[in-house]
Amino acid sequence: PIILLAFHYIHSNYSQSLSIKEFCIRNGMNPSYLGFLFKEETGIFFNDYVAQYRIGQSIELLNHPEIRINEVAKQVGFSSPSYFVQCFKKQTGLSPAQYRTTLLQEKMRGE
């Protein structure tokens, strides 16, 4: 149940600054123990899950070309657009701009 609570916390607060430490303070837990438990039950570290979730949310926003990439980064909780680009590229193999261009090209071919 605590992992489900952690998922809810991440999904509800991903656009803000969040941390395992803050979650643990709110829920009276030890951050080291939660980190261990989260990794054991999900196969991924807490912070890596947060980054992956944020990238997933950013992909949805990149479908809207009127939203600038630095605004996408801000909306999904990255304080630095360059760090967002780095994380996005690490997870998808493309920069957000490349991803958006590919997406738009695919839409044009499909229409």
Disulfide bonds with the S-S distance in Angstrom:
none
